[in-house]
């Protein structure tokens, strides 16, 4: 099947969970083959002429909630999770650059020996030069998820859309694994999602996208060609937007 050749968006932010880098069978936190596959898909999307920024989670390495269950202070656990996102960002940067894609990592927590600090104007300049920019370290503050970091960075860089890459093919009325009658939405307004209490993103991230009129597209990242179809404006996954 011939895939689309040009993106309808000038600039997007791709939100990836840390679990996308994990090998589900061996439980290896960062699987080299999986990371290369993710990089190849980002490379294919970049070839459509779109400027791409990425926010990646750290749940494959450490989750703040797990830390709390182990008796670790919430603030400390959240900072540990932020460091995990930086590890993932570096792994993805390595794979992208080995694929020939110029990439920069910027972090919310300064660690100048391994990445640039987040500077909005510098990030925009990288994007304009065709580089993929990966934002690590979340927002730099505890009590905020990487969903919130994605919505914040998307707002700051003026992204035309936030692409939430998941393992399912959109937003459902209920958990499709538990309820076979759950229906998938092709499109939703932010207000409909709020009224129906659909878990698209966490509430802080969702509100930020709604306020800044940034549509969210929830789609199955693992289906070959899906990200290209999303960028071309084809009806893939679920589109959440203002009226």
N, C-alpha and C positions, 0 to 999 in steps of 0.2 A: 504494500500500500504506500502510495506516495504521500509524504508528509508535507505540511505547509512550509513555505519558504520564507515568510516575512512575518514579523511580530506586529500586532496591532498596538502594543504598548511600547513606549519609549524606555521606561525604567520600571522594574519590579523588585519587590523584596520576596525572596524565597525563604520560608520558615521550615526548617527540617528538625525533626526530633533526633536526639542522640541515638535512639534505637535503630535508626536507618543504617548506622555504621556497624551494627552488631551482627554477629553470626548467630542465628537463633538456635542452631543445632549444637554447635560447640560451645556457645555462650561466650565466645571471645568478644571482648568489649569493642575492639576496633579490628575488624576483619579486612585485610588488605584488598581482597578481591571485591568485597562489597563497597569499600571506599572508592576503588577505581570505577566501579559501575556508576556510583553516584556522580563522580567527576565527569564521566563520559556523557551523562544525561545533561549536566549543567553546560558542558561544552557544546552539545548539540543545540541547546536553547540559546546559548550565546551566539552561535553561528547565524541565528535569525535576525541579528542586529539589535537585540534588546540589551540594555544596561542591567546587569544583575548584581544585587547585593544579597547576602545570605546571613541569616541568623540560625545557629544550630544549638540545640539543647545539649545537656550533659547527662541525661538519665541512664545512658549505657554504662557510665562510670560511677556516678554518685548522684543521689537525689536528696534534697534537704529533708523531705519527709522521712526518708529512711534514717537519716541522721538523728532526727527527733526520737524515732522509735528506739534508737540505740542509746539514748540519753544525751546526745550532743545538743548543745544550745542552738536554738533556731537561727540566730545570727551567724554563728560559726558554720552550721550546716549549709546555710544558703551561700556563704562565701566559698565553701568547698565545692558546691555545685557550680558556681561561677568559674572556678579554676578548671573544672571538668569540661566546661564548654570551650575553654581556650585550648585544651588538649585536642578536642575534636576539630576545632578550627584549624589548628596546625596540621593535623592529619589530612584534612580536606584540601588545604592549601598545597601540600606536598603532592597529592594526587592530581590536582588541577594543573600544577606547573609541569608535572611530568607528561601531561597530556597536551602541553603547549599553550595553556591558558594563563596569561599574566594575572597574578592574584596578590592581593594585599590583605593582611589581617589587621584589624583595629580592635583594641580592647577598651572596655569601660574602666578597667583597673589598670593603671600604668605598669607596664613591664617592658621597658624599652629595649631590653636585650633581645626579645623574641618577636615583638610586634609593635606597631605604631599605636599611640594613644588615639582614642576616637576624637577626631577633629572634623566637624561637619564639612567645612570647605575643602579640606584635603580629600575626604571621602568622595565628594562630588567631582573633584578633579580626576581622581582615579577612574570613576565611572565614565566620565566623559572621554577618557583616553582608552576606553574599552576593557579596563581591568575588572575582574570580579573582586568585590570587596566582601570579606567575611567579618562580621561583627561578633566578637567574643566577649565573655565576661558579663553577659546579661545587661542590666541597666547600671551595674556597679553598686547596686543597693540591695540589701536583703528585703524579703517580703514581696519581691516582684519576680514573676516567672519569665521565662524566655519568650512566651507569647507576648507579654507586655513589652519586652525589649524589641521584639519584631515590630509591634505596632508603633512604638516610639521611633525607632530608626526609619521605618517606612514614612512616617510623618516628617521627620527631619530631612530626609533626602528627596522628598517630593515624589515618592513612588506612585505610579498610576494604579497599582494593585498589589495586594498582599496575597501571595500564593502559599496556602498552607498544605504542605505535602504530608499525606497520611497513608495508612495501610488500607483504608476503605475508600470507596468511590464517591464519597460525598457526605452530606448531612442527612440523617434519618430521623423519622418521627420517634423512634425508639431504638434500642440496641438490636441491630439485625441478627446478632449471634444468639440473642435470647428470645427475640420475637420475630418469627418468620413473616409476620404480616406487616412489619415495619416498612414504611414507604420512604423512598428517597426523594428529597426535594431537588428540583432542577434549579430553582431560584427562590430567594427569600428576601424580604426586606429586613433591615436590622430590627425594626419594631416587631415584626412577626416572630423573629427568633427569640427576642426578649419575652414576648407574651407567652410563647409556647415553651419557654425555658429550655431551649435547645443549646447544648454545649458545643458551640462553635469554637470559641476561645475563652480564656478566663475573662471575667467581667471588666477588669481594668483595660485589657487589650481591646476588647470588643467596643467599649465606650469610646476609646481613643480613635479607632477606625471610623466609627459612626460619626463622631464629631468632626473629623477631618475629611469625611467623604471619601474614604479609601475602601473600595470594594474588596471583599475577601473571597477567594476561590479555594474551596476545599476539594481536593482531588487525590486520586490514587497515583502516587509518584512512581510506583513500581511497575505499572503497566507501560510497556514500551511505546514511546511516541506520545504519551499523554501530556507531558509538559509542553511539547511543541504545539499540540492542538489547543491547549489552554491559551498559549501566547498568541495563537492565530485567531482567537476569539470564538472557537468552536464550543458548543455546549457540552463541556466535560465537567463532571463533578457537580458541585453546588455553588452557585453564585449568590453571595450575600451583599446587598447594597442598600443605599437609601432609595426612597421612592423615585 
